[in-house]
Amino acid sequence: MPVPGRGQHTSPARQFGPFTVVTRLDSHLPAHTPVPERRYIARSADGDRTVLLSTPLPSTDPQRFMAEADTSRYLLGPWVLPATELAAAPATGRITQPWHARPYVPALPLPVALAVNGGPLPERTVVALAVALAETLAVVHGQELTHAGVSPAAVLLAGDGPRLGCFGAARAAAPDGVSRRNVPGLDAGSLAPEQADGGQPRPSGDVYALGATLAYAATGHVAPERRELPVALRSLVARCLARDPAHRPQLSDIIGELASDPPTAVPAGFDGLGGFGGGSRADSLLGAGWLPARVVAAVVHQSASVLAAEVQLSE
């Protein structure tokens, strides 16, 4: 991922609060990939903090965008990306430059990872991704929340595991009761039918979106033919993509089918799932080699490029 480098000419960069943009996170996404927000890698003026920073699309209501960002601050679990800093509201209460940020983790959006890999990801990677994301959604649902933003672009692949972002994308893009079909930024193939029709996002819709995302990781598109999927995932993905929410599997069933090992032991007093369960069954699947070598190399290159980048502050 190219970023402004040492000794190169750089034009004044965009600033959001205390942060100056280094580069766009999605600059290498395949054409026409839906992304529900604009995402950047940015740095504080003193250079001490690098963050992943998001701003809404022009079609997104900024107040709804910020409301979802505010809720995301309370998300638990090892593989989520909760907002840690938000644009301050002025005295009027309406934010004119909405943004939120979370600590930077070197990672590639899932569609970029497939492009770097030259095609779909290996079965081992997809299975590990499935268990980690299912555990993450189980924690979110245990908090009585619905993610409402799972899609290929919302998943970032880091060396130690995935990160799930874009919380509340469907709610931010359009209010309940309004059709979300053809809404800019939303991945139509990842929206459960009831959610696309404007229904209130519910946990079963996250399961549908998870199935579409896993299908994408394994085949390169969200609605593959059954025979295109690895044998281990065919039945599971098909059930996740059931049009009737009642026919979709429970997240615990997904984890149980794909993770044969018991939960990883954790030290006394520490719960890797933020208080919802005892350890993570994904940990045993996310060890060395869980990502293809080309993807690992691209993540390392991004990290080194961002570290070396210099930004010119706006006057």
C-alpha positions as CSV (number, residue, x, y, z in Angstrom):
1,M,0.0,0.0,0.0
2,P,1.8,3.1,-1.2
3,V,1.9,6.1,1.3
4,P,3.9,9.3,1.2
5,G,7.5,8.4,1.9
6,R,10.6,10.0,3.3
7,G,12.0,12.5,0.9
8,Q,9.0,12.6,-1.3
9,H,7.0,15.7,-2.0
10,T,3.7,15.7,-0.1
11,S,0.8,18.2,-0.5
12,P,-1.0,19.5,2.6
13,A,-3.0,16.6,4.1
14,R,-6.5,16.5,5.3
15,Q,-7.0,16.9,9.1
16,F,-9.7,15.6,11.3
17,G,-9.5,16.9,14.9
18,P,-5.9,16.1,16.1
19,F,-5.2,13.7,13.3
20,T,-3.7,14.2,9.8
21,V,-4.4,11.7,7.1
22,V,-1.4,9.5,6.0
23,T,-3.2,7.4,3.4
24,R,-6.6,5.9,2.5
25,L,-7.1,2.4,3.9
26,D,-9.1,1.4,0.9
27,S,-7.0,2.8,-1.9
28,H,-6.3,-0.7,-3.3
29,L,-9.9,-2.1,-3.1
30,P,-11.1,-3.7,-6.2
31,A,-13.4,-1.4,-8.3
32,H,-17.0,-1.1,-7.2
33,T,-16.4,-2.8,-3.8
34,P,-19.1,-1.3,-1.5
35,V,-17.6,0.3,1.6
36,P,-20.0,2.1,4.0
37,E,-17.6,4.7,5.2
38,R,-14.4,6.5,4.1
39,R,-11.5,5.0,6.0
40,Y,-8.0,6.4,6.5
41,I,-4.8,5.8,8.3
42,A,-4.0,9.0,10.2
43,R,-1.5,10.3,12.7
44,S,-1.6,12.8,15.5
45,A,0.3,16.0,15.1
46,D,3.0,15.0,17.6
47,G,3.5,11.7,15.7
48,D,2.8,9.6,18.8
49,R,-0.5,8.1,17.8
50,T,-1.5,6.4,14.5
51,V,-5.2,5.5,14.1
52,L,-7.7,4.1,11.7
53,L,-10.1,7.0,11.1
54,S,-13.5,6.8,9.5
55,T,-15.8,9.5,8.1
56,P,-19.3,9.0,6.6
57,L,-20.1,8.9,2.9
58,P,-21.9,12.0,1.5
59,S,-25.1,9.9,1.4
60,T,-25.0,9.0,5.1
61,D,-26.7,11.1,7.7
62,P,-23.8,12.3,9.9
63,Q,-25.8,12.2,13.1
64,R,-26.8,8.6,12.6
65,F,-23.1,7.8,11.7
66,M,-21.9,9.4,14.9
67,A,-24.6,7.7,17.0
68,E,-23.4,4.3,15.7
69,A,-19.8,5.2,16.4
70,D,-20.7,6.2,19.9
71,T,-22.4,2.9,20.6
72,S,-19.4,1.0,19.2
73,R,-17.3,2.4,22.0
74,Y,-18.8,-0.2,24.3
75,L,-18.2,-3.3,22.1
76,L,-16.4,-6.1,23.7
77,G,-14.3,-9.0,22.3
78,P,-10.8,-9.5,20.9
79,W,-11.7,-9.1,17.2
80,V,-13.8,-5.9,17.2
81,L,-12.8,-2.3,16.3
82,P,-14.6,-0.1,18.8
83,A,-14.3,3.7,18.4
84,T,-12.0,5.2,21.0
85,E,-12.1,8.8,19.9
86,L,-15.0,10.8,18.3
87,A,-15.4,14.2,16.9
88,A,-16.4,16.7,19.6
89,A,-19.9,18.1,19.3
90,P,-20.1,21.9,19.2
91,A,-22.5,23.9,21.3
92,T,-25.1,23.5,18.6
93,G,-25.0,19.7,19.1
94,R,-24.6,19.1,15.3
95,I,-21.1,17.9,14.2
96,T,-20.0,19.6,11.0
97,Q,-16.9,17.3,10.5
98,P,-17.9,13.9,11.8
99,W,-15.2,11.3,12.3
100,H,-14.2,8.6,14.7
101,A,-10.9,6.8,15.3
102,R,-9.5,3.6,16.9
103,P,-5.9,2.5,17.3
104,Y,-4.1,1.5,14.1
105,V,-3.6,-2.2,13.5
106,P,-1.7,-3.1,10.4
107,A,-4.4,-5.0,8.4
108,L,-5.8,-5.4,4.9
109,P,-9.6,-5.2,4.1
110,L,-10.7,-8.7,3.0
111,P,-11.3,-7.7,-0.7
112,V,-7.7,-6.4,-0.8
113,A,-6.4,-9.6,0.8
114,L,-8.1,-11.6,-2.0
115,A,-6.6,-9.4,-4.6
116,V,-3.1,-9.7,-3.1
117,N,-3.5,-13.4,-2.8
118,G,-4.5,-13.7,-6.4
119,G,-7.9,-15.3,-5.6
120,P,-9.9,-16.8,-2.8
121,L,-8.3,-17.6,0.5
122,P,-7.3,-21.1,1.6
123,E,-9.8,-23.2,3.5
124,R,-7.7,-23.0,6.7
125,T,-7.9,-19.2,6.6
126,V,-11.7,-19.1,5.9
127,V,-12.4,-21.6,8.8
128,A,-10.3,-19.5,11.2
129,L,-12.1,-16.4,10.0
130,A,-15.5,-18.0,10.5
131,V,-14.8,-19.1,14.1
132,A,-13.3,-15.7,15.1
133,L,-16.1,-13.7,13.6
134,A,-18.8,-16.0,15.0
135,E,-17.3,-15.6,18.4
136,T,-17.1,-11.8,18.0
137,L,-20.8,-11.7,17.0
138,A,-21.8,-13.9,19.9
139,V,-20.2,-11.4,22.3
140,V,-21.9,-8.5,20.5
141,H,-25.3,-10.2,20.6
142,G,-24.6,-11.1,24.3
143,Q,-24.5,-7.3,24.9
144,E,-28.0,-7.1,23.3
145,L,-26.6,-5.4,20.3
146,T,-26.7,-6.2,16.6
147,H,-23.7,-5.4,14.5
148,A,-25.6,-4.5,11.3
149,G,-22.5,-3.9,9.3
150,V,-20.9,-7.3,8.6
151,S,-19.6,-7.4,5.0
152,P,-16.4,-8.3,3.2
153,A,-15.1,-4.7,3.4
154,A,-15.9,-4.6,7.1
155,V,-13.4,-7.4,7.8
156,L,-9.8,-6.5,8.2
157,L,-7.1,-9.2,8.2
158,A,-4.2,-8.7,10.6
159,G,-1.3,-11.0,11.4
160,D,-2.8,-12.1,14.7
161,G,-6.4,-12.4,13.5
162,P,-9.3,-10.5,11.9
163,R,-10.8,-7.2,13.0
164,L,-14.5,-6.5,12.4
165,G,-15.4,-2.8,11.8
166,C,-18.2,-0.8,10.2
167,F,-20.5,-1.3,13.2
168,G,-24.0,-0.1,12.5
169,A,-23.4,0.6,8.8
170,A,-27.0,-0.5,7.8
171,R,-28.6,1.7,10.5
172,A,-26.4,4.7,9.6
173,A,-27.1,4.4,5.9
174,A,-30.9,4.4,6.2
175,P,-33.4,4.4,9.1
176,D,-35.5,1.4,9.9
177,G,-38.6,1.2,7.6
178,V,-36.8,2.6,4.6
179,S,-35.5,0.2,1.9
180,R,-31.8,-0.3,2.1
181,R,-31.6,-1.8,-1.4
182,N,-29.2,0.1,-3.7
183,V,-28.1,2.4,-0.8
184,P,-24.5,3.7,-1.5
185,G,-21.9,1.9,0.5
186,L,-24.0,-1.1,1.5
187,D,-23.1,-4.5,0.1
188,A,-26.5,-5.8,-1.2
189,G,-25.2,-9.3,-1.1
190,S,-24.4,-9.1,2.6
191,L,-27.7,-7.7,3.6
192,A,-30.3,-10.2,4.9
193,P,-33.5,-9.9,2.9
194,E,-35.5,-8.6,5.8
195,Q,-32.9,-6.0,6.6
196,A,-32.6,-4.9,2.9
197,D,-36.4,-4.3,3.0
198,G,-35.9,-1.8,5.9
199,G,-36.6,-4.1,8.8
200,Q,-34.9,-3.5,12.1
201,P,-31.5,-5.2,12.2
202,R,-31.5,-8.4,14.3
203,P,-28.9,-11.0,15.3
204,S,-30.2,-13.4,12.6
205,G,-29.3,-10.8,10.0
206,D,-25.7,-10.8,11.2
207,V,-25.6,-14.5,10.7
208,Y,-26.7,-14.0,7.1
209,A,-24.1,-11.4,6.6
210,L,-21.5,-13.7,8.1
211,G,-22.4,-16.4,5.6
212,A,-22.1,-14.0,2.7
213,T,-18.7,-12.8,4.0
214,L,-17.3,-16.3,4.4
215,A,-18.6,-17.2,0.9
216,Y,-16.7,-14.2,-0.4
217,A,-13.5,-15.2,1.4
218,A,-13.8,-18.7,0.0
219,T,-14.8,-17.9,-3.6
220,G,-14.5,-14.2,-4.3
221,H,-18.2,-13.4,-4.3
222,V,-21.0,-13.4,-1.8
223,A,-23.5,-15.7,-3.5
224,P,-21.5,-18.6,-5.0
225,E,-22.8,-21.8,-6.4
226,R,-22.8,-24.5,-3.7
227,R,-20.1,-26.5,-5.5
228,E,-17.7,-23.6,-5.5
229,L,-17.4,-23.7,-1.7
230,P,-15.0,-25.9,0.1
231,V,-16.8,-29.1,1.2
232,A,-16.4,-28.2,4.9
233,L,-18.3,-24.9,4.4
234,R,-21.0,-25.8,1.9
235,S,-23.8,-26.8,4.3
236,L,-22.9,-24.1,6.8
237,V,-22.8,-21.2,4.4
238,A,-26.0,-22.4,2.7
239,R,-27.8,-22.4,6.1
240,C,-26.5,-18.9,7.0
241,L,-27.9,-17.6,3.7
242,A,-31.4,-19.0,4.2
243,R,-34.0,-16.4,3.3
244,D,-36.1,-17.4,6.4
245,P,-34.2,-16.2,9.5
246,A,-35.6,-19.2,11.5
247,H,-33.6,-21.5,9.3
248,R,-30.2,-19.9,9.9
249,P,-27.8,-21.5,12.4
250,Q,-27.0,-20.2,15.8
251,L,-23.5,-18.8,16.2
252,S,-22.7,-21.5,18.8
253,D,-23.5,-24.1,16.1
254,I,-21.1,-22.4,13.7
255,I,-18.3,-22.4,16.2
256,G,-19.0,-26.0,17.3
257,E,-19.0,-27.3,13.7
258,L,-15.7,-25.6,12.7
259,A,-13.7,-25.5,15.9
260,S,-12.8,-29.0,17.1
261,D,-10.5,-27.8,19.9
262,P,-11.8,-26.7,23.3
263,P,-11.5,-23.0,24.2
264,T,-7.9,-21.8,24.8
265,A,-7.0,-21.6,28.5
266,V,-6.7,-18.1,29.8
267,P,-5.2,-16.7,33.0
268,A,-7.3,-16.4,36.1
269,G,-9.3,-13.2,36.1
270,F,-8.9,-12.7,32.4
271,D,-11.7,-13.4,29.9
272,G,-10.7,-13.1,26.2
273,L,-14.3,-12.6,25.2
274,G,-14.8,-9.6,27.5
275,G,-16.9,-11.3,30.1
276,F,-19.0,-13.5,27.7
277,G,-17.5,-17.0,28.0
278,G,-14.1,-18.5,29.0
279,G,-11.5,-18.0,26.3
280,S,-11.6,-18.2,22.5
281,R,-11.8,-21.3,20.3
282,A,-10.5,-19.2,17.4
283,D,-7.1,-18.8,19.1
284,S,-5.9,-22.3,18.2
285,L,-6.8,-21.6,14.5
286,L,-5.1,-18.2,14.3
287,G,-1.5,-19.3,14.9
288,A,1.4,-19.0,12.5
289,G,0.4,-19.7,8.9
290,W,-3.3,-18.8,9.3
291,L,-2.8,-16.1,6.6
292,P,-1.2,-16.9,3.1
293,A,2.3,-15.6,2.8
294,R,1.4,-13.0,0.2
295,V,-1.1,-11.5,2.5
296,V,1.3,-11.5,5.4
297,A,3.9,-9.7,3.2
298,A,1.4,-7.1,2.2
299,V,0.4,-6.4,5.9
300,V,4.1,-6.1,6.8
301,H,4.7,-3.7,3.9
302,Q,1.8,-1.6,4.9
303,S,3.1,-1.4,8.5
304,A,6.6,-0.4,7.4
305,S,5.2,2.2,4.9
306,V,3.0,3.8,7.4
307,L,5.8,3.9,10.0
308,A,8.1,5.7,7.5
309,A,5.5,8.1,6.1
310,E,5.8,11.8,6.7
311,V,2.8,14.0,6.5
312,Q,2.7,17.8,5.9
313,L,0.3,19.5,8.1
314,S,-2.2,22.0,6.7
315,E,-1.6,25.6,7.6
